[in-house]
């Protein structure tokens, strides 16, 4: 029983670290606002506003861009952008969850 409790605690802590990521801080660190605007509210038609969009959709599309599954002129630029290229799936999810919560 003691081993089970320890194993359960380890799983909880390892899962919790992904949940503890600060999407707002990551959005700033990864320089997302340079194109998508402060809080995901783009002023330029070239770059879509991301604020208030579905988190699962944002994360999935960003991961497709990162992997090369989604192609296009602007997505090509995003794919090589260090902010996207060097982001983990957990960071992408945290940013997407932050943007989804912005009104």
C-alpha positions as CSV (number, residue, x, y, z in Angstrom):
1,X,0.0,0.0,0.0
2,X,2.9,2.4,0.8
3,X,4.4,1.9,-2.6
4,X,1.0,2.6,-4.2
5,X,0.7,5.9,-2.4
6,X,4.3,6.9,-3.3
7,X,3.6,6.0,-7.0
8,X,0.4,7.9,-7.0
9,X,2.1,11.0,-5.5
10,X,4.9,10.8,-8.2
11,X,2.3,10.7,-10.9
12,X,0.4,13.6,-9.4
13,X,3.5,15.7,-9.1
14,X,4.8,14.9,-12.6
15,X,1.4,15.8,-14.1
16,X,1.1,18.9,-12.0
17,X,4.2,20.4,-13.4
18,X,2.6,20.7,-16.9
19,X,-0.5,22.3,-15.3
20,X,1.7,24.8,-13.4
21,X,3.1,26.4,-16.6
22,X,2.1,30.0,-16.9
23,X,0.6,30.5,-20.3
24,X,0.6,34.3,-20.1
25,X,4.3,34.4,-19.2
26,X,5.2,31.9,-21.9
27,X,3.2,34.0,-24.4
28,X,5.6,36.9,-23.6
29,X,8.7,34.8,-23.4
30,X,8.1,33.1,-26.8
31,X,7.4,36.6,-28.4
32,X,4.0,35.6,-29.7
33,X,2.7,39.1,-29.2
34,X,5.1,40.4,-31.9
35,X,2.7,39.1,-34.5
36,X,-0.5,38.2,-32.7
37,X,-0.6,41.3,-30.5
38,X,-0.9,41.9,-26.8
39,X,-3.1,39.2,-25.2
40,X,-3.6,37.6,-28.6
41,X,-5.5,40.6,-30.0
42,X,-3.9,41.3,-33.3
43,X,-4.2,44.7,-34.9
44,X,-2.9,43.5,-38.3
45,X,-5.1,41.5,-40.7
46,X,-2.0,39.5,-41.7
47,X,-1.9,37.8,-38.3
48,X,-5.0,36.3,-36.7
49,X,-6.2,37.3,-33.3
50,X,-6.0,34.3,-31.0
51,X,-7.8,35.7,-27.9
52,X,-10.9,33.8,-26.9
53,X,-10.4,31.0,-29.4
54,X,-10.9,27.3,-28.3
55,X,-7.8,26.1,-26.4
56,X,-7.8,22.7,-28.0
57,X,-8.0,24.2,-31.5
58,X,-5.2,26.7,-30.8
59,X,-2.9,24.0,-29.4
60,X,-3.7,21.5,-32.2
61,X,-3.1,24.1,-35.0
62,X,0.2,25.3,-33.4
63,X,1.4,21.7,-33.1
64,X,0.5,21.2,-36.8
65,X,2.5,24.2,-37.8
66,X,5.4,23.1,-35.6
67,X,5.5,19.6,-37.2
68,X,5.0,20.9,-40.8
69,X,1.6,19.3,-41.2
70,X,0.0,22.7,-41.8
71,X,1.8,24.6,-44.5
72,X,1.6,28.1,-46.0
73,X,3.6,31.2,-46.3
74,X,2.9,32.5,-42.8
75,X,2.9,29.1,-41.2
76,X,6.3,28.5,-42.7
77,X,7.6,31.6,-40.9
78,X,6.0,30.4,-37.7
79,X,7.6,26.9,-38.1
80,X,11.1,28.3,-38.1
81,X,10.3,30.9,-35.4
82,X,12.3,29.9,-32.2
83,X,9.2,30.6,-30.1
84,X,7.3,27.8,-31.9
85,X,10.1,25.6,-32.9
86,X,11.5,25.3,-29.3
87,X,8.2,25.0,-27.5
88,X,7.2,21.8,-25.9
89,X,3.6,20.4,-26.3
90,X,3.0,21.4,-22.7
91,X,4.1,25.0,-23.3
92,X,1.9,25.2,-26.4
93,X,-1.1,23.9,-24.4
94,X,-0.4,26.4,-21.6
95,X,-0.3,29.3,-24.0
96,X,-3.5,28.1,-25.8
97,X,-5.3,27.8,-22.4
98,X,-4.2,31.4,-21.5
99,X,-5.4,32.7,-24.9
100,X,-8.7,30.9,-24.7
101,X,-9.4,32.6,-21.3
102,X,-8.7,36.2,-22.7
103,X,-11.9,38.1,-23.4
